[in-house]
Amino acid sequence: MSTDKWYQEKELSWLSFNERVLQEAMDKSVPLIERVRFLGIFSNNQDEFFRVRVSDVKRQVMIDADQGKTNGAASLLRNIQQKVVGLANTFDEVYKELIVTLARQNIFLLNENQLSPEQETWVKRYFENEVRAYLSPIILRAEIDPVRFLKDEYTYLCVGMIKGEERHYALVEIPTDVLPRFVVLPPGKSRRKKSILIMDNVIRLCLNDLFAGFFEYDDIHAYSFKMTRDAEYDLSDQLDQSLLEKMSDGLKQRLTALPVRFVHDREMPPEMVQTLVRKLRIQGHDAVMSGGRYHNFKDFIGFPNVGRKHLVNKPQPALKCREFQDSPSSFDAIRRRDILLYFPYHSFSHVTEFVRQASFDPAVLSIKMNVYRVASLSRIMYSLMDAANNGKKVTVVIELRARFDEAANIEWAKILTEAGITVEFGVPSLKVHSKLCLVTRREGERLVQYAHVGTGNFNEKTANIYTDFSLLTANPEITNEVAAVFDFIRQPYRRAKFNHLLVSPINSRRGIYSLIDTEIANARQGLPARITLKLNNLVDKGLINRLYGASQAGVKIDLIVRGMCSLVPGIPEVSDNIRAISIVDRYLEHPRVMVFHNNGQPKVYISSADWMTRNLDFRVEVATPILDPALRRRIIDILEIQLNDTTKARILDFEQTNHYVERGNRRKIRSQTVIYDYLKDLEG
């Protein structure tokens, strides 16, 4: 096999991941409403893919064209578009099947032509009272530039009004920021029958109420479309601008960036399509795609369950950590021993409570925290403000460049600054992606530090649906180095040395190489050698090549990779000893974990960093060793459960077939369910 078959293109690998999401919508064992919601997750993922990854490829195509190159990025773009079209066709088929299946459960997703007279009367009244006030059509006159104001997050109706040879076009934004996308109609004679009307169809039904009196027409019709913009932006180099101002300017660039994808109702008349393509300045490399009647399927993430309870997942109550429950305060619990939490199996309230207690505890002197993404109504942020009001020294490092959270983080920076908190923006050339919190407390005659090191954000909302580990510790070997990370962020020009933490960009790559090399040396000496990795993305070629070298030396390697995986398992004499699976289920698998066998004395790390070049060389990331033997065992057990999943695990291979792991004679294991039961027994 040639070496070009040793690496999977990361963009195609990402599309393979999203195909696994689509498989969940196809899986009849998944509750029906959850299947519909997976269509929304798939659609939301595709939007982000075009905004970020396709935009990058498109830029490379233009660079290659300037340099006279004809293959490379252009070939990749064609492969992407081919895969996207195939997924879109599958999506449409799944959607049609789910509409029929919903009807069998007496849930009917109607269009405007399927309403009874009573329902039509109710919808028109609803439009007049609740909807019309939020609609301001944009008339597509020659001087109007829709690129200037159309938004990524919304779907639009293009309304055509025809009188003889004269045509007028107008754009109507579906106002899902203020109104629900799904309107549940009042029950009719049969109370078992539940009817839902999508907001698009409410507006379609009432087009005359919106336009009559302003335009004369013999025919009026509307077709949906959406567009996706390039999410990249340039930051100004003006020295007299603050980072806050530069970020604000950058976001304005994103809002007016040219579209990279235009998706329209396949029934849209050709002349309407041509008009929109021209007005949106769609270029040759952009994806112009026809699709179904509805767009912005991401709203289906919130599809309502108007049927029976079995149509959604059974509630799985978050577990309370026994150490916290048995202690008078969070600090007493953490001082007694290291604590490992695994969300959403454990309640994230343990983290918010840790910060809340720190905000008013008289013994606490200072709090430091990294912020990458937080909830819109973040209890943690409010606790930090309470701490400042209580006279504590609070420092928050906010990453303003957290993609798609920039505007929210800019606003938080202003709010926290006004509350008297010291707000820092990290290292100009490095995104701060670590998940750290450090609380300093006076206990008798000494200062004691308490640290949080995690794999996920301080975000109460995502902690309910993302799996992530958090370590809370008062061990000085860890807390002193966490303090050193904050010092490095403030003064990156000073040399920092870490003996325990792996900190990007200081020692992560070197440290991981060393850990892999130890396994290689052990394998060559005939000692047991094994590596287990759990990651979101594995695309860095340096690390992939090191794993290939380990495989060739006889190291057994197990990979659990949720998203992109450029490594190709099973290549003869290259990666024979590497097995890779991916798990997509009820919760989004998000932790980064590394386990090195180390001749029977395993080294276990949890990390904020994926194995991507940006995470190792161009971000501030932190991996912490798990020093408590019982907690190391817990993580190893959890990974073993996942490696034995026979229900939701898919095999990763070069063909990207996404075949499920064959169960054979083994018992049925759904790892997320088994892990919950495992932790429930531990917390007893």
Salt bridges, closest charged atoms under 4 A:
GLU11 OE2 - LYS10 NZ 3.55
GLU19 OE1 - LYS83 NZ 3.07
GLU24 OE1 - LYS648 NZ 2.87
GLU24 OE2 - ARG650 NH2 2.74
ASP27 OD2 - LYS648 NZ 2.96
GLU34 OE2 - ARG37 NH1 3.55
ASP47 OD2 - LYS226 NZ 2.63
ASP47 OD1 - ARG261 NH2 2.41
ASP56 OD1 - ARG59 NH2 2.32
ASP92 OD2 - ARG266 NH2 2.83
GLU93 OE2 - LYS96 NZ 3.81
GLU97 OE2 - LYS28 NZ 3.36
GLU97 OE2 - ARG35 NH2 3.10
GLU112 OE2 - ARG293 NH2 2.68
GLU120 OE2 - LYS124 NZ 3.64
GLU143 OE2 - ARG141 NE 2.84
ASP145 OD1 - ARG281 NH1 3.07
ASP152 OD2 - ARG51 NE 2.93
GLU166 OE2 - HIS168 NE2 2.95
GLU173 OE1 - LYS151 NZ 3.49
ASP200 OD1 - ARG181 NE 2.84
ASP218 OD1 - LYS163 NZ 3.62
ASP219 OD2 - HIS221 ND1 3.03
ASP230 OD2 - ARG59 NH1 2.37
GLU271 OE2 - ARG167 NH1 3.22
ASP286 OD1 - LYS58 NZ 3.07
ASP299 OD2 - ARG181 NH1 2.82
GLU323 OE2 - ARG337 NH1 3.93
ASP332 OD1 - ARG335 NH2 2.40
GLU353 OE2 - ARG356 NH2 2.74
ASP361 OD2 - ARG441 NE 2.68
GLU399 OE2 - ARG401 NE 2.92
ASP405 OD1 - ARG373 NH1 2.69
GLU406 OE2 - ARG254 NH2 2.79
GLU424 OE2 - ARG490 NH2 2.66
GLU443 OE2 - ARG335 NH1 3.24
GLU443 OE2 - ARG441 NH1 2.88
GLU460 OE2 - ARG379 NE 3.73
ASP468 OD2 - HIS590 ND1 2.89
GLU477 OE2 - HIS500 NE2 3.60
ASP517 OD2 - ARG546 NH2 2.88
ASP540 OD1 - ARG509 NH2 2.85
ASP558 OD2 - ARG530 NH2 2.91
ASP585 OD1 - ARG670 NH2 2.70
GLU589 OE1 - LYS534 NZ 2.94
ASP610 OD2 - ARG592 NH2 3.28
ASP617 OD2 - ARG509 NH2 2.88
GLU621 OE1 - HIS433 ND1 2.86
ASP628 OD2 - ARG337 NH2 3.27
ASP637 OD1 - ARG633 NE 3.05
GLU640 OE2 - ARG530 NH2 2.87
GLU683 OE2 - HIS346 NE2 2.78
